[in-house]
Amino acid sequence: MLEHVARAGLVAYGLMHFLIAYLALQLAWGVPAADADQTGALKALHGAPAGPVLLWVVGLGMLALAVWQAGEVLLWWRGLLDADHRARTCFVCAKCLAKAAVYAVLGATALLFAVGVTYQADERLQHLTDETLEVPGGAAMVGAVAVAVVGVGAYTLVRGLTGGFMRDIDLPAAPDRWEPLIEGLGRVGHVAKGIAFGLVGVLLFQAAVTEDVSTATGLDGALTTIGSAGAGPWLLTAVAAGFAAYGVYALARARYPDRDPSS
């Protein structure tokens, strides 16, 4: 039962990445569209035929994925009793819970959009950053979050370059002819996500240092920054292709899930 829940969530997660890739491609070539981030993807989905129904499907799917990811902790908590494996177990459990939190937020956001409650992630992030900078030690707190986001981006990038993400999928269960394709798409997708989210952290750190919240714009701001560089449209097109590749990889994980969260 839990495996079916995970499959549904991974399909929804893949769809999110396809939508972000589509919006990033539009951003690259100057086509007016919603923000190229998670909320922009949900907003675009809301405007599609049967959009609210699709949002309910995505929202429930992401919440299902959150439940599955949090449930992985039950497979590992006994390791806390073993001093030799306690550090590793703490890392794995923390990672599972962090992923579950991200999936839960995405799922709840999709359900809010389904009932007509919308917002823009970049504006919400700027507002939250501005409020944090006004409190004592706020710049340090924003800087710490920025460093953590850069760390997540670097971790994702390294997993893409080293192929560590392959432990998340039961690839031997796939036909032999598809294995190289799935691995290649997974590498491209993880590298693209790592670069994009690493840049999100860099821009947030810049906001902490300069106390200028205009750079705290989340994923859409990071992709906009890529697009504004020299050869920006082509670079952003490559990143969009990477997000689409990750979407295909997520669908492959839905088809061949691996329930080992130690990766």
C-alpha positions as CSV (number, residue, x, y, z in Angstrom):
1,M,0.0,0.0,0.0
2,L,2.8,2.4,1.0
3,E,4.6,1.7,-2.3
4,H,1.5,2.7,-4.3
5,V,1.3,5.9,-2.3
6,A,4.9,6.6,-3.2
7,R,4.3,6.0,-6.8
8,A,1.5,8.4,-7.0
9,G,3.6,11.1,-5.3
10,L,6.5,10.6,-7.6
11,V,4.3,11.0,-10.6
12,A,3.0,14.3,-9.2
13,Y,6.6,15.3,-8.5
14,G,7.6,14.6,-12.0
15,L,4.7,16.6,-13.3
16,M,5.9,19.6,-11.2
17,H,9.3,19.4,-12.9
18,F,7.8,19.3,-16.4
19,L,5.8,22.4,-15.6
20,I,8.8,24.3,-14.2
21,A,10.8,23.3,-17.3
22,Y,8.1,24.6,-19.5
23,L,8.0,28.0,-17.6
24,A,11.8,28.2,-17.6
25,L,11.8,27.7,-21.4
26,Q,9.3,30.5,-21.8
27,L,11.3,32.7,-19.6
28,A,14.4,32.0,-21.7
29,W,12.9,33.2,-24.9
30,G,10.8,36.1,-23.6
31,V,7.4,34.6,-23.6
32,P,5.1,36.1,-20.9
33,A,4.3,33.4,-18.4
34,A,3.9,32.7,-14.7
35,D,7.0,32.6,-12.4
36,A,9.3,29.7,-13.3
37,D,9.1,28.1,-9.8
38,Q,6.8,25.7,-7.9
39,T,4.0,28.2,-7.4
40,G,4.3,29.4,-11.0
41,A,3.9,25.8,-12.1
42,L,0.8,25.4,-9.9
43,K,-0.6,28.6,-11.2
44,A,-0.1,27.5,-14.8
45,L,-1.8,24.2,-13.9
46,H,-4.7,26.0,-12.4
47,G,-5.3,27.8,-15.7
48,A,-5.3,24.5,-17.7
49,P,-8.5,22.6,-18.6
50,A,-9.6,20.6,-15.6
51,G,-6.9,22.6,-13.7
52,P,-8.5,22.4,-10.2
53,V,-8.9,18.6,-10.5
54,L,-5.3,18.3,-11.6
55,L,-4.2,20.4,-8.6
56,W,-6.1,18.1,-6.3
57,V,-4.3,15.1,-7.8
58,V,-0.9,16.8,-7.5
59,G,-1.6,18.0,-4.0
60,L,-2.7,14.7,-2.7
61,G,0.1,13.0,-4.6
62,M,2.7,15.2,-3.0
63,L,1.2,14.7,0.5
64,A,1.3,11.0,-0.2
65,L,4.9,11.3,-1.0
66,A,5.5,13.2,2.2
67,V,3.9,10.4,4.2
68,W,6.0,7.8,2.4
69,Q,9.2,9.7,3.0
70,A,8.4,10.3,6.7
71,G,7.5,6.6,7.0
72,E,11.0,5.7,6.0
73,V,12.2,6.9,9.5
74,L,10.4,3.9,11.0
75,L,12.8,1.7,9.1
76,W,15.8,3.4,10.6
77,W,15.0,4.6,14.2
78,R,16.4,1.4,15.8
79,G,19.8,2.5,14.5
80,L,19.8,5.3,17.1
81,L,20.3,2.6,19.7
82,D,23.5,1.4,18.0
83,A,26.4,3.7,18.9
84,D,28.4,2.5,15.8
85,H,25.6,3.6,13.4
86,R,24.0,6.5,15.4
87,A,25.6,9.3,13.4
88,R,24.6,7.7,10.0
89,T,21.1,7.0,11.3
90,C,20.6,10.6,12.4
91,F,21.7,11.9,9.0
92,V,19.4,9.5,7.2
93,C,16.4,10.3,9.4
94,A,17.0,14.0,9.2
95,K,17.2,13.8,5.4
96,C,13.9,11.8,5.2
97,L,12.1,14.3,7.5
98,A,13.5,17.3,5.5
99,K,12.3,15.8,2.3
100,A,8.9,15.0,3.8
101,A,8.5,18.6,4.9
102,V,9.3,19.9,1.4
103,Y,6.8,17.5,-0.2
104,A,4.2,18.4,2.4
105,V,4.6,22.1,1.7
106,L,4.3,21.5,-2.0
107,G,1.2,19.3,-1.5
108,A,-0.5,21.8,0.8
109,T,0.3,24.7,-1.7
110,A,-1.2,22.7,-4.5
111,L,-4.4,22.1,-2.5
112,L,-4.6,25.8,-1.6
113,F,-4.3,26.7,-5.3
114,A,-7.1,24.1,-6.0
115,V,-9.5,26.0,-3.8
116,G,-8.5,29.4,-5.2
117,V,-6.0,30.6,-2.7
118,T,-2.9,31.7,-4.6
119,Y,0.4,33.5,-3.8
120,Q,3.8,34.1,-5.4
121,A,6.7,32.3,-3.8
122,D,9.2,35.0,-4.6
123,E,7.1,37.8,-3.0
124,R,6.5,35.6,0.1
125,L,10.2,34.9,0.3
126,Q,11.1,38.6,0.0
127,H,8.6,39.5,2.7
128,L,9.8,36.8,5.1
129,T,13.5,37.9,4.4
130,D,12.7,41.5,5.1
131,E,11.0,40.7,8.4
132,T,13.9,38.5,9.5
133,L,16.5,41.2,8.6
134,E,14.7,43.6,10.9
135,V,15.2,41.5,14.1
136,P,18.5,41.4,16.0
137,G,20.8,38.9,14.3
138,G,18.4,38.6,11.4
139,A,21.2,39.0,8.8
140,A,23.0,36.1,10.4
141,M,19.9,33.9,10.3
142,V,19.2,34.7,6.7
143,G,22.9,34.0,5.9
144,A,22.7,30.6,7.7
145,V,19.6,29.6,5.7
146,A,21.4,30.7,2.5
147,V,24.4,28.6,3.3
148,A,22.1,25.6,4.0
149,V,20.4,26.2,0.6
150,V,23.8,26.3,-1.1
151,G,24.7,23.1,0.7
152,V,21.5,21.4,-0.6
153,G,22.3,22.6,-4.1
154,A,25.9,21.3,-3.9
155,Y,24.7,18.0,-2.5
156,T,22.3,17.6,-5.4
157,L,25.0,18.6,-7.9
158,V,27.5,16.1,-6.4
159,R,24.9,13.3,-6.5
160,G,24.3,14.0,-10.1
161,L,28.0,14.0,-11.0
162,T,28.8,10.9,-9.0
163,G,25.6,8.9,-9.8
164,G,24.7,8.7,-6.1
165,F,21.1,9.2,-6.9
166,M,20.9,5.8,-8.5
167,R,20.5,4.3,-5.0
168,D,17.0,5.9,-5.0
169,I,15.7,3.7,-7.9
170,D,15.5,0.0,-8.4
171,L,17.2,0.2,-11.8
172,P,17.9,-3.5,-12.2
173,A,14.2,-4.0,-12.4
174,A,14.0,-1.8,-15.5
175,P,14.7,-3.3,-19.0
176,D,18.4,-3.3,-19.8
177,R,18.0,-1.0,-22.8
178,W,16.4,1.7,-20.6
179,E,19.1,1.7,-17.8
180,P,21.6,4.0,-19.6
181,L,18.9,6.5,-20.6
182,I,17.4,6.6,-17.0
183,E,20.9,7.1,-15.5
184,G,21.8,9.8,-18.1
185,L,18.5,11.7,-17.5
186,G,19.0,11.4,-13.8
187,R,22.5,12.9,-14.0
188,V,21.4,15.8,-16.1
189,G,18.4,16.5,-13.9
190,H,20.3,16.5,-10.7
191,V,23.1,18.7,-12.1
192,A,20.5,21.2,-13.3
193,K,18.7,21.3,-10.0
194,G,21.9,21.5,-8.1
195,I,23.0,24.6,-10.1
196,A,19.6,26.3,-9.8
197,F,19.2,25.8,-6.1
198,G,22.8,26.6,-5.4
199,L,22.2,30.0,-7.1
200,V,19.1,30.5,-5.0
201,G,21.3,30.2,-1.9
202,V,23.9,32.6,-3.4
203,L,21.3,35.2,-4.1
204,L,19.8,34.8,-0.6
205,F,23.2,35.2,0.9
206,Q,23.7,38.4,-1.1
207,A,20.4,39.7,0.4
208,A,21.8,38.9,3.9
209,V,25.1,40.7,3.3
210,T,23.6,43.8,1.6
211,E,20.3,43.8,3.4
212,D,18.6,44.2,0.0
213,V,15.7,41.8,-0.2
214,S,15.3,42.3,-4.0
215,T,17.8,39.4,-4.6
216,A,15.8,37.0,-2.4
217,T,13.6,35.8,-5.2
218,G,13.8,32.0,-4.9
219,L,13.9,29.7,-7.9
220,D,12.3,32.1,-10.3
221,G,14.9,34.7,-9.5
222,A,17.8,32.2,-9.9
223,L,16.5,31.2,-13.3
224,T,16.0,34.9,-14.3
225,T,19.6,35.5,-13.3
226,I,20.8,32.7,-15.5
227,G,18.7,34.0,-18.4
228,S,20.1,37.5,-18.1
229,A,23.8,36.3,-18.4
230,G,25.7,36.2,-21.7
231,A,24.2,33.5,-23.8
232,G,21.5,33.4,-21.1
233,P,18.6,32.1,-23.3
234,W,20.7,29.1,-24.3
235,L,21.9,28.5,-20.7
236,L,18.4,28.7,-19.4
237,T,17.2,26.4,-22.1
238,A,19.8,23.9,-20.9
239,V,18.6,24.3,-17.3
240,A,15.0,23.8,-18.5
241,A,16.0,20.6,-20.3
242,G,17.6,19.5,-17.0
243,F,14.4,20.0,-15.1
244,A,12.5,18.1,-17.7
245,A,15.1,15.3,-17.5
246,Y,14.5,15.2,-13.7
247,G,10.8,14.9,-14.4
248,V,11.4,11.8,-16.5
249,Y,13.7,10.4,-13.8
250,A,10.9,10.9,-11.2
251,L,8.5,9.0,-13.4
252,A,11.1,6.2,-13.7
253,R,11.4,6.2,-9.9
254,A,7.6,5.9,-9.8
255,R,7.8,2.8,-12.0
256,Y,10.8,1.3,-10.3
257,P,10.8,2.7,-6.7
258,D,13.5,1.7,-4.2
259,R,12.5,1.9,-0.6
260,D,16.0,2.3,0.8
261,P,16.3,5.9,2.1
262,S,20.0,5.5,3.0
263,S,21.1,7.0,-0.4
